[in-house]
Amino acid sequence: MSVHVQTSRMTTSKIRQMKQNGEKIAMITSYDFTLASLVDQAGVDMILVGDSASNIVCGNQYTLPITVDEMIFLTRGVVRAAQHALVVIDMPFGSYQVSEEEAVRNAIRMMKESGADAVKLEGSEEILPAVQHMIKAGVPVCAHLGLTPQSVNQFGGYGLRAKEEAEADKLLRDAQLLDKAGCFCMVLEKIPAQLAEKVTVAVSCPTIGIGAGPKCDGQVLVLHDMLGLNQGFKPKFLRHFAELADEVKSAVGDYVMAVRDQSFPNAEESY
């Protein structure tokens, strides 16, 4: 199926306008120039350079180890690739929790040195002062509620969040506070679909769901997951839009055999 690709550059105001117009927002993660170029050409609205790079790129079990410097390095390549999509950089664990001043300093540094259009940070009411200061400083902020992977040790795993009424009420309240603070969008991760719909109606900024049902204003998936490259990760919310792991292994296997049987390179592939 062909996709109509816009040529104009996305902005935070255009993302907000998409909600007002009833247009669904497509967001996807990417961590390098080559894949980000393909993602951008395919017509996504936003590229998230997620701290999931800690898992996908670096092989860590959790997102916690990745650093500000590593996030900046990865995002630079994505920014160079993005001709249309708005690029959002994740603020890693420890970069915004210590103090409001440090949070703002890190957010400004990450935008300046990476070229990203906005930052994303996880958390609820406790990060509100930092978010407010970032926005006042001119840093566009994407919030992240529900399952927040940086809090995996606190939560004790990656289970569904806000199942109980008290947590659901708090999440709705936190979403409204972050919306009022001026966040241009917010990710809702692994929460009941009915709650995600309720939040989407209650806030003026777009909601981007991952494991949060179909009623959010947009959706986000990790590129390597939806392409079937990450074979060990198969949560209920994930759809494989391709099965590239087998294709990659087959192609590399063919290459190995061609090298060993000396059929590569052949005369036409030699100078």
N, C-alpha and C positions, 0 to 999 in steps of 0.2 A: 504494500500500500504506500502510495506517495504521500509525503507530508508537505504542507505549504509552509515554507520557511520564511519568516520575516527577515528583512535585511537591516532594519533599524535596531539600534542597541537598546536593550531592556534597561529600565531604571526602576528604582523603588516606587516611584509614583505610578509608573505603568503597571507594576505588579498589583498595587492597590486598586488601580482602575479596573483591572481584570475581574476582581471580585465584584465591583459595582456593576460591571457589564454582564456578570454571570458566566464569564469565561473560565474554564478550568485551567489550572496552572500546573505545568509539568516541570518537576525538579529532579535532578539526578546527581549523584556524586561522581567526581572524577579527580584524578590525582596526578596526571601527567599531560604533557602537550599533545602527544599523538592521539590518545583516546579522547581528550577534551575537544580536539579539533573535529573528530567524527561526531561526538555528542552535540556539539554546537551546530554543525551542519545539518544534523537531523531535526533541529528545531526546538530543542528544550528551551524553556524560559529562564531557568536558573540552574547554575552548576554549583553544587556545594562541595568545597574541598573539606571533607569531613575529617574529624579526628579518628574516624574509622580507618584512616590510613595507617594508624597504629597496628591494626589487625591485618588489613589487606596488603599494605606495602611492606610493613616492618616485621610482620609475623608475631606480634605480641598477642597475648591472650585477651588483654583488655585495652581500652582506649587510653588509660591513664598515663602510660610512659611517654607518649609523644610530646615534643617540646614546641615552644613558640618558634624557635629557629627552624625546626623541621617543617612546621606548618607553613612558614613563610617561603621556604625553599620550594615546596611542592606547589604552592599556589601561584608562584611566579610563572611557571610553565603553563598552567591552566589559563591564567590571565592573557598570556601571549596568544593562546589558541582561540579564545572566546571573541568572536566578532559580533555576536548577537546576544548571547545569554548574559544575565547578570551573575557575577561571581561572588559567592559568599564564603568567607573563611571561618572555620570553627576556632573558637578560642579554647585552647587545651586546658586540662585540669591544672589548677594552681596559678593560672594567669589572671584570674579575676576574683578569686575568693579572699585574698589576703586583706585588701583594702580598696576603697573606691578609687583612690588616687592611683594605685598600681593598676587597677583594672582599666581605667581610662588611658593611662600611659601605654599599656600593652595593646589596647585596641587601636590607638592611633598609630603606634609603631607597626602593627601588623598590617594595617591598611596602607600606610606609606611605603613600606618595604616590599609588600607583595603585589600591590596594585589592585587588590580586591575592592569590590563595590560596597561590601557590608560585612559585618561580623555576626556570628551566631554564638550564643552562650546558653548553657543549660541552667535551669533553676527557677524558683518561684519568687515569693515575696521577699526572701532574704537577699536576692540580688537586685531588687528594685532600685535602691539608691545608686548602684553602679550603672545600671541601665539608664537611669535618668541623667546621670552625669555624662555618659557617653553620647547620648542623643543631643544634649546641650552643647557638647563639644563638636557636633557635626558628624558623628559616627552613626550610620544607619544600623539598626539592631534587629536581628531575627531572634525571637525567643524560642525556647524549647521546653515543653512540659510533658508530663506523663512519665514514661520510662526514660530516665536520663542515664545513659550508660556510664557517665563519670561517677555516678553514685552507686555503682554496682556493689561495692563492699558494704554500703549502708543499707541497701535494699536486700542484699543477700541473693541476688540473681537477676534474671532478665524477664521475670514474669509480668503478666498483665497488671497494669496499675489502675487505681481509682475504681476498683470493683465495688468497694463499700461506699455508702452514702457520704460519710464524713470526708473521705479523701476526694470523692467526686465534687462535693460542694467546695472544698478548698481549691481544687484545680480550676473550677469555673471562676472563683473569686480571683485567683492568681492571674488567670487569663485576662480578666477584665482590667486588673491593675496594670499589667504589662501593656495592654492595648491603650489604656489611658495615658501611659507614660510616653507613648509614641512609637512603639515597635511597628515596623512596616509589615511584618508577617510573623507567624509563629508555627513551629513544628509541633504536632501532637503525635506522640509515639506510643503505640501499644496500649490504647485505652478503649473502653467499650464504644462501639459505633454510635450508640444513642447519646452518650455524653459528648463525643466529638461533634455531633450535629448540634447539640445544645450550645456548645462553646462557639461554633461557627456562626450561629445566629446571634449570639450575645456580643460578639466583638466586631469592630469595624475593619480591622486588618484581616488579610487572608490567612486561613489556616491551611497548613500543609500536612497531610496525614501520612503516617507509615504504620500500618497495623491499626488504623483508627477508622476504618470503614469508608464508604463511598461519598459521604455527605460533606467532607471537607472541601475547601475551595481548590485544593490541589493535592498532588501526591508526590512522594519522593521515594526512591529506591537506591540502593547501592549498586553501581554499575556492574561490578564483578559478580554480584549475587544474581541480578536479573538476566545476565548473559550466561548463567550456568557455569561460570568459571570457579566459583567457590562451592565445591561439591559437598563440603561437610556442613553447610548451613542451609536448613530447609524449614524455616518457621511457617506457620499457617498463612501469614500475610504475604509471603513472597511468591510471585509468579515468575517462572523462567520464560523469558521471551526468546531465548535461544539456548542451545546446549553446546557451548563452545569448548568446554573442557575436553570432550572426546575428540573434537576436531583438531584442537591444538596438539594433543598427544599423538594423534594419528599423523599429522603433518610433520611433527618433529621426529617421530619414529621413521617415517619415510626418508627424511633427511639423513638420519643416522645410517640407515641401510645404504643410501646412495653414496655416502662418504666411504663406507666400509667396502662396498663392492666396486668402488672407483668409477661409478657411472656419473658422479658429480664431482667436479665440473666436467662437462663434455667439451668438444671442440668449439662449439658455438658460444660457450660460456667462458672461453679462455681468450687471452690477448696474444 
